[in-house]
Amino acid sequence: MSLKAVRAFLNALDKAHPDARSELIYNNTFELLVSVVLSAQATDVSVNKATRALYEEAPDPASMAALGEDGIAQHIRTIGLWRSKAHNVALLCQQLLEKHNGQVPDSREALEALPGVGRKTANVVLNIAFDQPTMAVDTHIFRLGNRTGLAPGKTVRAVEDELVRRIPKEMLRPAHHWLILHGRYVCKARTPECWRCPVTEWCLFKDKNKIPPKR
């Protein structure tokens, strides 16, 4: 896909999702960080259900650290990998208090040093909370980058690097949300809904015209 086509592709997604934003529910940067950590191998819907009561009881690192691993676990048992996530979140809160005065750091290095925080999680927080032009590549964006020809790559990092290189810098922050929503609701894993896709004109998916519309 040419760079001109990349811009047109993203402009079309912008029109389709003009108010695109994270579907995680949070009230502050700390809650955003915890929600993203919990969302690994889990849906945003399941995370939102589990964190509603958790954040009412513990909306900051100090109160969540006071809950401890067992207290956190009681709230998130419905989420996959809840035991290890409760462990990581408890340690994360302790480190925020001990090393960052209870504040979520705004650097990649500091974020990735926190328990349970990898590159994708750091990219999400930097993008949403700190307005940095990062691209967090989840399964939806990885699939989309390869399927459409927007940013082909054999690894998540390769797709991320290609997206950052090819997407105009001023579009990079919102593009993270446009691509996630498009992959989640239109360009689905098993049955992409090409019949209602706003970017078929630029998409390089070889089977896009072979998929019949739903009746």
Accessible surface in RSA format (square Angstrom, percent):
REM  Atomic radii and reference values for relative SASA: ProtOr
REM  Chains: A
REM  Algorithm: Lee & Richards
REM  Probe-radius: 1.40
REM  Slices: 20
REM RES _ NUM      All-atoms   Total-Side   Main-Chain    Non-polar    All polar
REM                ABS   REL    ABS   REL    ABS   REL    ABS   REL    ABS   REL
RES MET A   1    36.53  18.9   1.10   0.7  35.43  84.4   9.05   7.7  27.48  36.4
RES SER A   2    68.85  58.2  52.15  69.6  16.70  38.5  52.14 111.0  16.71  23.4
RES LEU A   3   105.35  58.7  96.31  68.9   9.04  22.7  96.68  67.9   8.67  23.3
RES LYS A   4   178.64  87.1 166.24 102.0  12.40  29.5 116.22 104.6  62.42  66.5
RES ALA A   5    18.03  16.6  14.74  22.8   3.29   7.5  17.59  24.8   0.44   1.2
RES VAL A   6     0.02   0.0   0.02   0.0   0.00   0.0   0.02   0.0   0.00   0.0
RES ARG A   7   103.36  43.4 103.36  52.7   0.00   0.0  37.73  51.6  65.63  39.8
RES ALA A   8    27.98  25.7  22.59  34.9   5.39  12.3  26.25  37.0   1.74   4.6
RES PHE A   9     0.00   0.0   0.00   0.0   0.00   0.0   0.00   0.0   0.00   0.0
RES LEU A  10     0.00   0.0   0.00   0.0   0.00   0.0   0.00   0.0   0.00   0.0
RES ASN A  11    63.94  44.1  62.81  60.7   1.13   2.7  16.66  40.1  47.28  45.7
RES ALA A  12    15.02  13.8   9.19  14.2   5.83  13.3  13.22  18.6   1.79   4.7
RES LEU A  13     0.00   0.0   0.00   0.0   0.00   0.0   0.00   0.0   0.00   0.0
RES ASP A  14    53.49  37.5  53.08  52.8   0.40   1.0   1.93   4.5  51.56  51.4
RES LYS A  15   173.15  84.5 147.05  90.2  26.10  62.1  96.63  87.0  76.52  81.5
RES ALA A  16    48.11  44.2  14.66  22.6  33.45  76.1  26.12  36.8  21.99  58.2
RES HIS A  17    35.98  19.7  31.13  21.6   4.86  12.4  24.00  24.7  11.99  13.9
RES PRO A  18    95.76  69.8  69.33  63.2  26.43  96.1  69.63  57.5  26.12 162.3
RES ASP A  19   108.62  76.1  93.16  92.7  15.46  36.5  30.15  70.9  78.47  78.3
RES ALA A  20    25.52  23.5   1.23   1.9  24.28  55.2   4.21   5.9  21.31  56.5
RES ARG A  21   165.50  69.5 161.18  82.2   4.32  10.3  64.30  87.9 101.20  61.3
RES SER A  22    26.75  22.6   9.09  12.1  17.66  40.7  11.47  24.4  15.28  21.4
RES GLU A  23    65.75  37.7  51.30  38.8  14.45  34.4  30.61  59.2  35.14  28.7
RES LEU A  24    15.55   8.7   8.10   5.8   7.45  18.7   8.10   5.7   7.45  20.1
RES ILE A  25   114.26  65.0 109.69  81.7   4.57  11.0 112.77  81.2   1.49   4.0
RES TYR A  26    71.91  33.6  51.06  29.1  20.84  54.2  31.19  23.4  40.71  50.2
RES ASN A  27   124.31  85.7  87.61  84.7  36.70  88.4  27.33  65.8  96.98  93.7
RES ASN A  28    59.63  41.1  49.15  47.5  10.48  25.2  39.79  95.8  19.84  19.2
RES THR A  29    45.17  32.1  39.31  39.9   5.86  14.0  15.02  20.2  30.15  45.6
RES PHE A  30    11.43   5.7   9.70   6.0   1.73   4.5   9.70   5.9   1.73   5.0
RES GLU A  31     1.48   0.8   1.48   1.1   0.00   0.0   0.00   0.0   1.48   1.2
RES LEU A  32     0.92   0.5   0.92   0.7   0.00   0.0   0.92   0.6   0.00   0.0
RES LEU A  33     0.00   0.0   0.00   0.0   0.00   0.0   0.00   0.0   0.00   0.0
RES VAL A  34     0.09   0.1   0.09   0.1   0.00   0.0   0.09   0.1   0.00   0.0
RES SER A  35     0.00   0.0   0.00   0.0   0.00   0.0   0.00   0.0   0.00   0.0
RES VAL A  36     6.14   4.0   3.93   3.6   2.21   5.3   3.93   3.4   2.21   6.0
RES VAL A  37     6.93   4.6   3.10   2.8   3.83   9.2   4.11   3.6   2.82   7.7
RES LEU A  38     0.00   0.0   0.00   0.0   0.00   0.0   0.00   0.0   0.00   0.0
RES SER A  39    18.86  15.9  12.18  16.2   6.68  15.4   2.77   5.9  16.09  22.5
RES ALA A  40    39.71  36.5  38.56  59.5   1.14   2.6  39.71  55.9   0.00   0.0
RES GLN A  41   157.44  88.0 112.66  82.3  44.79 106.6  54.18 115.3 103.26  78.3
RES ALA A  42    28.00  25.7   2.12   3.3  25.88  58.9  12.90  18.2  15.10  40.0
RES THR A  43    87.79  62.4  80.31  81.4   7.48  17.8  81.12 109.0   6.66  10.1
RES ASP A  44    21.23  14.9  18.25  18.2   2.98   7.0   3.76   8.9  17.47  17.4
RES VAL A  45    95.38  62.8  94.12  85.2   1.26   3.0  95.23  82.7   0.15   0.4
RES SER A  46    29.86  25.2  26.65  35.6   3.21   7.4  28.44  60.6   1.42   2.0
RES VAL A  47     0.00   0.0   0.00   0.0   0.00   0.0   0.00   0.0   0.00   0.0
RES ASN A  48    18.25  12.6  14.92  14.4   3.33   8.0   5.82  14.0  12.43  12.0
RES LYS A  49   136.31  66.5 122.03  74.9  14.28  34.0  69.51  62.6  66.80  71.2
RES ALA A  50     8.25   7.6   0.00   0.0   8.25  18.8   6.17   8.7   2.08   5.5
RES THR A  51     1.89   1.3   1.89   1.9   0.00   0.0   0.00   0.0   1.89   2.9
RES ARG A  52   146.85  61.7 136.42  69.5  10.43  24.8  62.58  85.5  84.27  51.1
RES ALA A  53    50.78  46.7  47.70  73.6   3.08   7.0  48.32  68.0   2.46   6.5
RES LEU A  54     0.11   0.1   0.11   0.1   0.00   0.0   0.11   0.1   0.00   0.0
RES TYR A  55    14.62   6.8  10.41   5.9   4.21  10.9  10.62   8.0   3.99   4.9
RES GLU A  56   140.34  80.6 104.81  79.3  35.53  84.6  49.45  95.6  90.89  74.2
RES GLU A  57    96.92  55.6  72.98  55.2  23.94  57.0  38.25  74.0  58.68  47.9
RES ALA A  58     0.00   0.0   0.00   0.0   0.00   0.0   0.00   0.0   0.00   0.0
RES PRO A  59    53.40  38.9  51.85  47.3   1.55   5.6  51.85  42.8   1.55   9.6
RES ASP A  60    57.67  40.4  57.65  57.4   0.02   0.0  27.63  65.0  30.05  30.0
RES PRO A  61     8.81   6.4   8.81   8.0   0.00   0.0   8.81   7.3   0.00   0.0
RES ALA A  62    58.06  53.4  50.20  77.5   7.85  17.9  51.36  72.3   6.69  17.7
RES SER A  63    33.77  28.5  24.08  32.1   9.69  22.3  30.64  65.3   3.13   4.4
RES MET A  64     0.00   0.0   0.00   0.0   0.00   0.0   0.00   0.0   0.00   0.0
RES ALA A  65    25.77  23.7  10.75  16.6  15.02  34.2  11.69  16.5  14.08  37.3
RES ALA A  66    88.63  81.5  47.61  73.5  41.02  93.3  60.48  85.2  28.15  74.6
RES LEU A  67    42.23  23.5  23.56  16.9  18.67  46.9  26.81  18.8  15.42  41.5
RES GLY A  68    23.68  29.2   0.00   N/A  23.68  29.2  23.68  65.0   0.00   0.0
RES GLU A  69    71.98  41.3  66.55  50.4   5.43  12.9  18.36  35.5  53.62  43.8
RES ASP A  70   113.64  79.6 110.90 110.4   2.75   6.5  34.79  81.9  78.85  78.6
RES GLY A  71    17.42  21.5   0.00   N/A  17.42  21.5  15.42  42.3   2.00   4.5
RES ILE A  72     0.26   0.1   0.26   0.2   0.00   0.0   0.26   0.2   0.00   0.0
RES ALA A  73     8.72   8.0   8.72  13.5   0.00   0.0   8.72  12.3   0.00   0.0
RES GLN A  74   114.66  64.1  93.47  68.3  21.19  50.4  37.33  79.5  77.33  58.6
RES HIS A  75    45.52  24.9  30.45  21.2  15.07  38.6  22.25  22.9  23.27  27.1
RES ILE A  76     0.00   0.0   0.00   0.0   0.00   0.0   0.00   0.0   0.00   0.0
RES ARG A  77   116.40  48.9 100.28  51.1  16.12  38.4  43.79  59.9  72.60  44.0
RES THR A  78   115.56  82.2  83.21  84.4  32.35  77.1  86.47 116.1  29.09  44.0
RES ILE A  79     2.85   1.6   0.00   0.0   2.85   6.9   1.74   1.3   1.12   3.0
RES GLY A  80    39.16  48.3   0.00   N/A  39.16  48.3  31.73  87.1   7.43  16.6
RES LEU A  81    97.45  54.3  79.80  57.1  17.64  44.4  89.92  63.1   7.53  20.3
RES TRP A  82    47.39  19.0  47.13  22.8   0.27   0.6  23.67  12.6  23.72  38.5
RES ARG A  83   167.71  70.4 163.42  83.3   4.29  10.2  64.45  88.1 103.25  62.6
RES SER A  84    59.33  50.1  51.23  68.4   8.10  18.7  48.40 103.1  10.93  15.3
RES LYS A  85     9.48   4.6   9.48   5.8   0.00   0.0   9.48   8.5   0.00   0.0
RES ALA A  86     0.37   0.3   0.37   0.6   0.00   0.0   0.37   0.5   0.00   0.0
RES HIS A  87    81.46  44.5  80.99  56.3   0.47   1.2  57.64  59.4  23.82  27.7
RES ASN A  88    40.96  28.2  40.96  39.6   0.00   0.0   0.00   0.0  40.96  39.6
RES VAL A  89     0.18   0.1   0.18   0.2   0.00   0.0   0.18   0.2   0.00   0.0
RES ALA A  90     6.70   6.2   6.63  10.2   0.07   0.2   6.63   9.3   0.07   0.2
RES LEU A  91    64.69  36.0  64.55  46.2   0.14   0.4  64.55  45.3   0.14   0.4
RES LEU A  92     0.00   0.0   0.00   0.0   0.00   0.0   0.00   0.0   0.00   0.0
RES CYS A  93     0.00   0.0   0.00   0.0   0.00   0.0   0.00   0.0   0.00   0.0
RES GLN A  94    79.55  44.5  77.43  56.6   2.12   5.1  18.07  38.5  61.49  46.6
RES GLN A  95    43.04  24.1  43.04  31.5   0.00   0.0   8.44  18.0  34.60  26.2
RES LEU A  96     0.00   0.0   0.00   0.0   0.00   0.0   0.00   0.0   0.00   0.0
RES LEU A  97    70.65  39.3  53.02  37.9  17.63  44.3  53.15  37.3  17.50  47.1
RES GLU A  98   135.66  77.9  95.52  72.3  40.14  95.6  44.19  85.5  91.48  74.7
RES LYS A  99   139.88  68.2 106.54  65.4  33.34  79.4  70.49  63.4  69.39  73.9
RES HIS A 100    46.83  25.6  37.21  25.9   9.62  24.6  25.97  26.8  20.86  24.3
RES ASN A 101   138.27  95.4 114.18 110.3  24.09  58.0  29.26  70.4 109.01 105.4
RES GLY A 102    14.38  17.7   0.00   N/A  14.38  17.7   6.56  18.0   7.82  17.5
RES GLN A 103   122.76  68.6 121.43  88.7   1.33   3.2  42.00  89.4  80.76  61.3
RES VAL A 104    17.41  11.5   3.46   3.1  13.96  33.6   3.46   3.0  13.96  37.8
RES PRO A 105    17.51  12.8   7.20   6.6  10.31  37.5  17.51  14.5   0.00   0.0
RES ASP A 106    83.81  58.7  77.88  77.5   5.93  14.0   6.89  16.2  76.92  76.7
RES SER A 107    50.69  42.8  45.75  61.1   4.94  11.4  42.97  91.5   7.73  10.8
RES ARG A 108    67.80  28.5  62.53  31.9   5.28  12.6  36.14  49.4  31.67  19.2
RES GLU A 109   148.56  85.3 136.43 103.2  12.13  28.9  58.04 112.3  90.52  73.9
RES ALA A 110    21.41  19.7  15.19  23.4   6.22  14.2  20.98  29.5   0.44   1.2
RES LEU A 111     0.00   0.0   0.00   0.0   0.00   0.0   0.00   0.0   0.00   0.0
RES GLU A 112    65.81  37.8  46.60  35.3  19.21  45.7  11.75  22.7  54.06  44.1
RES ALA A 113    72.65  66.8  43.84  67.7  28.81  65.5  55.06  77.5  17.59  46.6
RES LEU A 114     5.37   3.0   1.24   0.9   4.13  10.4   1.35   0.9   4.02  10.8
RES PRO A 115    23.25  16.9  11.44  10.4  11.81  42.9  23.23  19.2   0.03   0.2
RES GLY A 116    38.08  47.0   0.00   N/A  38.08  47.0  15.54  42.6  22.55  50.5
RES VAL A 117    10.68   7.0   0.00   0.0  10.68  25.7   0.77   0.7   9.91  26.9
RES GLY A 118    39.12  48.2   0.00   N/A  39.12  48.2  34.53  94.8   4.59  10.3
RES ARG A 119    73.80  31.0  66.19  33.7   7.61  18.1  36.64  50.1  37.16  22.5
RES LYS A 120    78.10  38.1  72.14  44.3   5.96  14.2  44.25  39.8  33.85  36.1
RES THR A 121    11.04   7.9  10.71  10.9   0.33   0.8   0.00   0.0  11.04  16.7
RES ALA A 122     0.00   0.0   0.00   0.0   0.00   0.0   0.00   0.0   0.00   0.0
RES ASN A 123     0.67   0.5   0.67   0.6   0.00   0.0   0.00   0.0   0.67   0.6
RES VAL A 124    16.70  11.0  16.70  15.1   0.00   0.0  16.70  14.5   0.00   0.0
RES VAL A 125     0.00   0.0   0.00   0.0   0.00   0.0   0.00   0.0   0.00   0.0
RES LEU A 126     2.31   1.3   2.31   1.7   0.00   0.0   2.31   1.6   0.00   0.0
RES ASN A 127     0.42   0.3   0.42   0.4   0.00   0.0   0.13   0.3   0.29   0.3
RES ILE A 128    31.78  18.1  17.14  12.8  14.64  35.3  17.91  12.9  13.87  37.6
RES ALA A 129    33.21  30.5   1.41   2.2  31.79  72.3   9.12  12.8  24.09  63.8
RES PHE A 130    60.81  30.4  41.36  25.6  19.45  50.6  46.40  28.1  14.41  41.2
RES ASP A 131    96.86  67.9  80.35  80.0  16.51  39.1  22.88  53.9  73.98  73.8
RES GLN A 132    59.50  33.3  59.04  43.1   0.47   1.1  18.47  39.3  41.03  31.1
RES PRO A 133    53.23  38.8  44.04  40.1   9.19  33.4  44.04  36.4   9.19  57.1
RES THR A 134    13.84   9.8  10.83  11.0   3.01   7.2  13.84  18.6   0.00   0.0
RES MET A 135     0.58   0.3   0.00   0.0   0.58   1.4   0.00   0.0   0.58   0.8
RES ALA A 136     1.63   1.5   1.31   2.0   0.32   0.7   1.31   1.8   0.32   0.8
RES VAL A 137     4.97   3.3   0.03   0.0   4.93  11.9   0.03   0.0   4.93  13.4
RES ASP A 138    24.54  17.2  20.55  20.5   3.99   9.4  17.40  41.0   7.14   7.1
RES THR A 139   105.96  75.4  98.81 100.2   7.15  17.0  84.86 114.0  21.09  31.9
RES HIS A 140    42.95  23.5  42.95  29.9   0.00   0.0  27.18  28.0  15.77  18.4
RES ILE A 141     0.64   0.4   0.64   0.5   0.00   0.0   0.64   0.5   0.00   0.0
RES PHE A 142    61.68  30.9  61.68  38.2   0.00   0.0  61.68  37.4   0.00   0.0
RES ARG A 143    41.50  17.4  35.75  18.2   5.75  13.7  30.98  42.3  10.52   6.4
RES LEU A 144     0.45   0.3   0.45   0.3   0.00   0.0   0.45   0.3   0.00   0.0
RES GLY A 145     0.89   1.1   0.00   N/A   0.89   1.1   0.58   1.6   0.31   0.7
RES ASN A 146    57.51  39.7  39.75  38.4  17.75  42.8  25.58  61.6  31.93  30.9
RES ARG A 147    45.00  18.9  29.16  14.9  15.84  37.7  17.99  24.6  27.01  16.4
RES THR A 148     1.97   1.4   1.97   2.0   0.00   0.0   1.97   2.6   0.00   0.0
RES GLY A 149     8.43  10.4   0.00   N/A   8.43  10.4   7.42  20.4   1.02   2.3
RES LEU A 150     1.25   0.7   1.13   0.8   0.12   0.3   1.13   0.8   0.12   0.3
RES ALA A 151     0.00   0.0   0.00   0.0   0.00   0.0   0.00   0.0   0.00   0.0
RES PRO A 152    75.66  55.1  62.69  57.1  12.97  47.1  62.87  51.9  12.79  79.5
RES GLY A 153    15.71  19.4   0.00   N/A  15.71  19.4  12.39  34.0   3.32   7.4
RES LYS A 154   200.42  97.8 171.10 105.0  29.31  69.8 119.41 107.5  81.01  86.3
RES THR A 155    77.22  54.9  72.81  73.8   4.40  10.5  70.48  94.7   6.73  10.2
RES VAL A 156    74.88  49.3  71.60  64.8   3.28   7.9  71.60  62.2   3.28   8.9
RES ARG A 157   118.87  49.9 115.74  59.0   3.13   7.5  46.30  63.3  72.57  44.0
RES ALA A 158    40.91  37.6  30.25  46.7  10.66  24.2  36.95  52.0   3.96  10.5
RES VAL A 159     0.00   0.0   0.00   0.0   0.00   0.0   0.00   0.0   0.00   0.0
RES GLU A 160     8.51   4.9   8.51   6.4   0.00   0.0   0.06   0.1   8.45   6.9
RES ASP A 161    68.02  47.6  61.40  61.1   6.62  15.7  29.01  68.3  39.01  38.9
RES GLU A 162    42.00  24.1  41.37  31.3   0.63   1.5   5.79  11.2  36.21  29.6
RES LEU A 163     0.56   0.3   0.56   0.4   0.00   0.0   0.56   0.4   0.00   0.0
RES VAL A 164    65.88  43.3  55.14  49.9  10.74  25.9  55.14  47.9  10.74  29.1
RES ARG A 165   159.21  66.8 126.99  64.7  32.22  76.7  71.95  98.3  87.26  52.9
RES ARG A 166    29.62  12.4  22.68  11.6   6.94  16.5   2.33   3.2  27.29  16.5
RES ILE A 167     5.57   3.2   0.15   0.1   5.42  13.1   0.45   0.3   5.13  13.9
RES PRO A 168    26.53  19.3  13.86  12.6  12.68  46.1  26.52  21.9   0.01   0.1
RES LYS A 169   153.99  75.1 140.79  86.4  13.21  31.4  84.92  76.4  69.07  73.6
RES GLU A 170   120.45  69.2  88.82  67.2  31.63  75.3  69.72 134.9  50.73  41.4
RES MET A 171    15.21   7.9  14.59   9.7   0.62   1.5  14.99  12.7   0.22   0.3
RES LEU A 172     4.78   2.7   4.78   3.4   0.00   0.0   4.78   3.4   0.00   0.0
RES ARG A 173    78.13  32.8  77.39  39.4   0.74   1.8  18.58  25.4  59.54  36.1
RES PRO A 174    47.01  34.3  42.39  38.6   4.61  16.8  46.93  38.7   0.08   0.5
RES ALA A 175     0.00   0.0   0.00   0.0   0.00   0.0   0.00   0.0   0.00   0.0
RES HIS A 176     3.81   2.1   3.81   2.6   0.00   0.0   0.48   0.5   3.32   3.9
RES HIS A 177    20.75  11.3  20.06  13.9   0.69   1.8  10.10  10.4  10.65  12.4
RES TRP A 178    15.48   6.2  15.48   7.5   0.00   0.0  11.33   6.0   4.15   6.7
RES LEU A 179     0.71   0.4   0.71   0.5   0.00   0.0   0.71   0.5   0.00   0.0
RES ILE A 180    24.61  14.0  24.61  18.3   0.00   0.0  24.61  17.7   0.00   0.0
RES LEU A 181    19.95  11.1  19.95  14.3   0.00   0.0  19.95  14.0   0.00   0.0
RES HIS A 182     1.19   0.7   1.19   0.8   0.00   0.0   0.00   0.0   1.19   1.4
RES GLY A 183     0.49   0.6   0.00   N/A   0.49   0.6   0.01   0.0   0.48   1.1
RES ARG A 184    60.95  25.6  48.06  24.5  12.89  30.7  23.13  31.6  37.82  22.9
RES TYR A 185    97.34  45.4  96.68  55.0   0.67   1.7  76.69  57.6  20.65  25.5
RES VAL A 186     9.32   6.1   9.32   8.4   0.00   0.0   9.32   8.1   0.00   0.0
RES CYS A 187     9.54   7.2   8.43   9.4   1.11   2.6   1.81   4.6   7.74   8.3
RES LYS A 188    71.73  35.0  71.73  44.0   0.00   0.0  37.30  33.6  34.43  36.7
RES ALA A 189    61.00  56.1  43.67  67.4  17.33  39.4  44.00  62.0  17.00  45.0
RES ARG A 190   233.27  97.9 199.87 101.9  33.39  79.5  75.64 103.4 157.63  95.5
RES THR A 191    76.79  54.6  74.05  75.1   2.74   6.5  48.28  64.9  28.50  43.1
RES PRO A 192     8.42   6.1   8.38   7.6   0.03   0.1   8.38   6.9   0.03   0.2
RES GLU A 193     7.69   4.4   7.04   5.3   0.66   1.6   0.93   1.8   6.76   5.5
RES CYS A 194    17.64  13.3  10.94  12.2   6.71  15.8   2.85   7.2  14.80  16.0
RES TRP A 195   106.26  42.6  64.89  31.4  41.37  97.1  75.15  40.1  31.11  50.5
RES ARG A 196   110.23  46.3  85.68  43.7  24.55  58.5  37.24  50.9  73.00  44.2
RES CYS A 197    23.03  17.4  10.30  11.5  12.74  29.9   2.07   5.2  20.96  22.6
RES PRO A 198    53.87  39.3  28.28  25.8  25.59  93.0  41.23  34.0  12.64  78.6
RES VAL A 199     0.76   0.5   0.76   0.7   0.00   0.0   0.76   0.7   0.00   0.0
RES THR A 200    43.49  30.9  41.83  42.4   1.66   4.0  16.19  21.7  27.30  41.3
RES GLU A 201   136.49  78.4 102.06  77.2  34.42  82.0  48.40  93.6  88.09  71.9
RES TRP A 202    59.86  24.0  52.80  25.6   7.06  16.6  46.79  24.9  13.07  21.2
RES CYS A 203    13.32  10.1  10.46  11.7   2.86   6.7   0.44   1.1  12.88  13.9
RES LEU A 204   107.31  59.8  82.87  59.3  24.43  61.4  87.77  61.6  19.54  52.6
RES PHE A 205    40.22  20.1  36.52  22.6   3.70   9.6  38.25  23.2   1.98   5.7
RES LYS A 206   172.66  84.2 141.82  87.0  30.84  73.4 119.46 107.5  53.20  56.7
RES ASP A 207    37.93  26.6  37.93  37.8   0.00   0.0   9.45  22.2  28.48  28.4
RES LYS A 208    43.43  21.2  38.02  23.3   5.40  12.9  24.74  22.3  18.69  19.9
RES ASN A 209   136.04  93.8 101.12  97.7  34.91  84.1  35.22  84.8 100.81  97.4
RES LYS A 210   156.50  76.3 127.29  78.1  29.20  69.5  87.80  79.0  68.69  73.2
RES ILE A 211    35.00  19.9  25.56  19.0   9.43  22.7  26.28  18.9   8.71  23.6
RES PRO A 212   100.01  72.9  87.49  79.7  12.52  45.5  93.64  77.3   6.37  39.6
RES PRO A 213    77.87  56.8  71.72  65.4   6.14  22.3  71.72  59.2   6.14  38.2
RES LYS A 214   131.15  64.0 105.07  64.5  26.08  62.1  74.94  67.5  56.21  59.9
RES ARG A 215   271.88 114.2 193.21  98.5  78.67 187.3 106.13 145.0 165.75 100.5
END  Absolute sums over single chains surface
CHAIN  1 A    10993.2       8923.8       2069.4       6034.7       4958.5
END  Absolute sums over all chains
TOTAL         10993.2       8923.8       2069.4       6034.7       4958.5
